[in-house]
Amino acid sequence: MRTQEICGWLLRCGVVLLLGGLLGGCATVPHQHPSYRPVMPPMPKPPPQTDGSIYQPGFATPLFEDLKARRVGDILTIVLQEKTQASKKATTSTKKETGLTAANPTLLGSALRFDIPLLRHAAGRANTLQNTLDSSSDFTGEGDSKQSNSLSGNITVTVAEVLPNGNLYVRGEKWLTLNQGDEFIQISGIVRPTDIRADNSVLSGQVADARITYSGKGTLADANSMGWLARFFNSPIWPF
């Protein structure tokens, strides 16, 4: 009966580890987010044509209008110039010492003594009220972290929404299919029309609430990632 209980416990632990590893492995696989798909502008209704006139509504060509993005469905080029550097260092040191000495009190000119039968014949033991306490603790901690990232290039996105104040909410993605996998970059954010340059481009540093994702999937991406069991042992749910 004891052997069956141990086997059942080991089986349950194995199932928990397997499920945890599978969940941890699935959580790190990048997926294509549907919100990055391009937005198509609404199809306007064709205006009625009028006979006997040179000018026809809906076929006008503006003479003083640039090519900057301003409507839903217009395209905009974002120039990626992302470079970040972060450094952090922390050192903590604590030390505490405690000492306490209580002398044996004197009563009527004689030092107090007491006698316990079990300690009566203890060699070298002074059965007095004198006490001594010493304690000390020492802690030292040090941490150092450095990180740097760099991303450059261009990506063309579409205007998904025109906000009430005139700002443009843009989003888009670019996929590159290589021999051994796919590389993709996704970006979304809010662009101010006055920051759009004459060539219909804007710097990534001028995109508000920018969300930039650069990742990949396939053989090369799988070779550079931990296995599902290793990720489980390095996850916060591992108790040891």
C-alpha positions as CSV (number, residue, x, y, z in Angstrom):
1,M,0.0,0.0,0.0
2,R,2.9,2.3,0.8
3,T,4.5,1.8,-2.6
4,Q,1.2,2.5,-4.4
5,E,0.9,5.8,-2.5
6,I,4.4,6.9,-3.5
7,C,3.8,6.0,-7.1
8,G,0.6,7.9,-7.2
9,W,2.3,11.0,-5.7
10,L,5.1,10.8,-8.2
11,L,2.6,10.5,-11.0
12,R,0.7,13.5,-9.9
13,C,3.9,15.6,-9.6
14,G,4.9,14.5,-13.1
15,V,1.6,15.6,-14.5
16,V,1.8,19.0,-12.8
17,L,5.4,19.5,-14.0
18,L,4.3,18.6,-17.6
19,L,1.4,20.9,-17.6
20,G,3.4,23.8,-16.1
21,G,6.1,23.3,-18.7
22,L,3.7,23.2,-21.6
23,L,1.9,26.4,-20.3
24,G,5.2,28.1,-19.9
25,G,6.4,27.1,-23.3
26,C,3.3,28.2,-25.0
27,A,3.4,31.6,-23.3
28,T,6.7,32.6,-25.0
29,V,5.7,31.7,-28.6
30,P,5.1,34.9,-30.6
31,H,1.8,35.2,-32.4
32,Q,0.6,37.5,-35.1
33,H,-1.7,40.0,-33.5
34,P,-4.8,40.7,-35.7
35,S,-4.9,44.4,-34.7
36,Y,-1.7,45.1,-36.7
37,R,-3.5,44.3,-40.0
38,P,-3.9,47.3,-42.4
39,V,-7.1,49.2,-42.2
40,M,-8.9,49.8,-45.4
41,P,-10.5,53.2,-45.9
42,P,-14.3,53.3,-46.3
43,M,-15.5,53.2,-49.9
44,P,-17.2,56.5,-50.7
45,K,-20.3,56.6,-52.8
46,P,-19.7,57.8,-56.3
47,P,-21.2,61.3,-56.7
48,P,-23.8,61.8,-59.4
49,Q,-22.5,63.1,-62.6
50,T,-24.0,66.2,-64.1
51,D,-24.1,66.8,-67.8
52,G,-23.2,70.1,-69.4
53,S,-20.4,71.1,-67.0
54,I,-16.6,70.9,-67.2
55,Y,-16.3,70.3,-63.4
56,Q,-17.5,67.0,-62.1
57,P,-17.9,66.4,-58.3
58,G,-15.6,63.7,-57.0
59,F,-12.9,64.1,-59.8
60,A,-11.2,67.2,-58.5
61,T,-7.4,67.4,-58.0
62,P,-6.3,69.7,-55.2
63,L,-3.6,72.1,-56.3
64,F,-2.3,73.1,-52.8
65,E,-2.5,69.7,-51.0
66,D,0.6,67.7,-50.0
67,L,0.9,63.9,-49.9
68,K,1.0,63.6,-46.1
69,A,-1.1,61.0,-44.4
70,R,-4.3,62.4,-42.9
71,R,-7.1,60.0,-43.5
72,V,-8.0,56.5,-42.5
73,G,-6.2,54.1,-44.8
74,D,-3.4,56.5,-45.7
75,I,0.1,55.1,-45.5
76,L,3.0,56.6,-43.4
77,T,6.6,55.6,-43.2
78,I,8.1,55.4,-39.7
79,V,11.9,55.7,-39.5
80,L,13.1,53.5,-36.6
81,Q,15.9,55.1,-34.6
82,E,15.6,53.3,-31.3
83,K,18.6,53.1,-29.0
84,T,18.4,52.7,-25.3
85,Q,21.1,52.1,-22.6
86,A,20.3,51.4,-19.0
87,S,22.6,50.8,-16.1
88,K,21.8,50.1,-12.4
89,K,24.0,49.2,-9.5
90,A,23.0,48.7,-5.9
91,T,25.0,47.8,-2.8
92,T,23.6,47.1,0.6
93,S,25.6,46.3,3.8
94,T,24.2,45.9,7.3
95,K,25.8,44.9,10.5
96,K,24.3,44.6,14.0
97,E,26.0,43.6,17.3
98,T,24.3,43.2,20.6
99,G,25.9,42.7,24.0
100,L,24.3,42.3,27.4
101,T,26.0,41.6,30.8
102,A,24.1,41.4,34.0
103,A,26.2,41.2,37.1
104,N,25.3,39.0,40.1
105,P,23.4,41.1,42.6
106,T,24.6,41.5,46.2
107,L,22.2,41.2,49.1
108,L,23.2,42.1,52.7
109,G,26.9,42.2,51.7
110,S,26.9,38.7,50.1
111,A,26.6,37.6,46.5
112,L,23.4,35.7,45.8
113,R,23.8,32.1,45.0
114,F,21.3,29.3,44.4
115,D,21.6,25.6,44.5
116,I,19.9,23.2,42.2
117,P,20.2,19.5,43.0
118,L,20.9,18.5,39.4
119,L,23.7,21.1,39.2
120,R,25.1,20.6,42.7
121,H,28.1,18.6,41.6
122,A,28.7,20.3,38.2
123,A,32.4,21.1,38.0
124,G,33.3,24.7,37.7
125,R,29.7,26.0,37.5
126,A,28.9,29.2,39.4
127,N,25.3,29.0,40.5
128,T,24.7,32.7,40.6
129,L,22.4,35.2,38.9
130,Q,25.1,36.6,36.6
131,N,24.2,36.4,32.8
132,T,26.0,37.3,29.6
133,L,24.5,37.6,26.2
134,D,26.3,38.3,22.9
135,S,24.8,38.3,19.4
136,S,25.8,39.6,16.0
137,S,24.5,39.7,12.5
138,D,26.0,40.7,9.2
139,F,24.5,41.1,5.7
140,T,26.1,42.2,2.5
141,G,24.3,42.4,-0.9
142,E,25.3,43.7,-4.3
143,G,23.6,43.9,-7.6
144,D,24.7,45.2,-11.0
145,S,22.6,45.3,-14.2
146,K,23.4,46.7,-17.7
147,Q,21.3,46.6,-20.8
148,S,21.5,48.2,-24.3
149,N,19.2,47.9,-27.3
150,S,19.4,49.3,-30.9
151,L,16.9,49.1,-33.7
152,S,17.1,51.0,-37.0
153,G,15.2,50.8,-40.3
154,N,12.0,51.8,-41.9
155,I,8.5,50.4,-41.7
156,T,5.4,51.6,-43.5
157,V,2.1,51.6,-41.6
158,T,-1.4,52.7,-42.2
159,V,-3.7,55.2,-40.4
160,A,-6.2,53.2,-38.4
161,E,-8.1,56.0,-36.8
162,V,-8.2,59.8,-36.8
163,L,-8.6,61.1,-33.2
164,P,-10.9,64.0,-32.4
165,N,-7.9,66.3,-31.8
166,G,-6.5,65.5,-35.3
167,N,-3.8,63.1,-34.2
168,L,-3.4,59.8,-36.1
169,Y,-3.4,56.4,-34.6
170,V,-1.2,54.2,-36.9
171,R,-0.3,50.6,-36.9
172,G,1.4,48.1,-39.1
173,E,3.8,45.2,-39.5
174,K,6.4,43.8,-41.8
175,W,7.2,40.1,-42.3
176,L,10.3,38.6,-43.8
177,T,10.3,35.0,-44.7
178,L,13.9,33.6,-44.7
179,N,15.2,30.1,-45.4
180,Q,14.9,28.9,-41.8
181,G,12.0,31.0,-40.4
182,D,10.2,34.3,-40.3
183,E,11.3,37.6,-39.0
184,F,8.7,40.3,-38.2
185,I,8.4,43.7,-36.8
186,Q,5.2,45.3,-35.5
187,I,4.5,48.9,-34.4
188,S,1.6,51.0,-33.3
189,G,1.2,54.4,-31.8
190,I,-0.1,57.9,-32.1
191,V,1.4,60.4,-34.5
192,R,0.9,64.2,-34.5
193,P,0.3,65.5,-38.1
194,T,2.8,68.4,-37.5
195,D,5.6,65.9,-36.9
196,I,5.2,64.3,-40.3
197,R,8.0,65.4,-42.6
198,A,7.7,66.5,-46.2
199,D,8.5,63.0,-47.5
200,N,5.6,61.5,-45.5
201,S,7.7,60.0,-42.8
202,V,8.1,60.4,-39.1
203,L,10.8,59.4,-36.6
204,S,10.0,56.6,-34.2
205,G,10.9,58.9,-31.3
206,Q,8.0,61.1,-32.1
207,V,5.4,58.3,-32.0
208,A,3.4,58.6,-28.7
209,D,2.5,55.4,-26.8
210,A,4.7,53.4,-29.3
211,R,4.6,49.7,-29.1
212,I,7.4,48.1,-31.1
213,T,7.9,44.4,-31.4
214,Y,10.8,42.7,-33.2
215,S,10.9,38.9,-33.1
216,G,10.8,35.8,-35.2
217,K,9.7,32.2,-35.3
218,G,11.0,29.1,-37.0
219,T,14.1,27.0,-36.8
220,L,16.5,29.8,-35.9
221,A,14.2,31.3,-33.2
222,D,13.6,27.8,-31.7
223,A,17.4,27.2,-31.5
224,N,17.9,30.4,-29.6
225,S,15.2,29.7,-27.0
226,M,15.1,27.4,-23.9
227,G,13.1,24.2,-24.0
228,W,9.8,24.1,-22.3
229,L,11.1,22.1,-19.3
230,A,14.1,24.5,-18.8
231,R,11.7,27.4,-18.9
232,F,9.5,25.7,-16.3
233,F,12.5,25.3,-13.9
234,N,13.4,29.0,-14.4
235,S,9.9,30.3,-14.0
236,P,8.5,32.0,-10.9
237,I,6.2,29.1,-10.2
238,W,9.1,26.8,-9.4
239,P,9.3,26.7,-5.6
240,F,13.0,26.0,-5.3
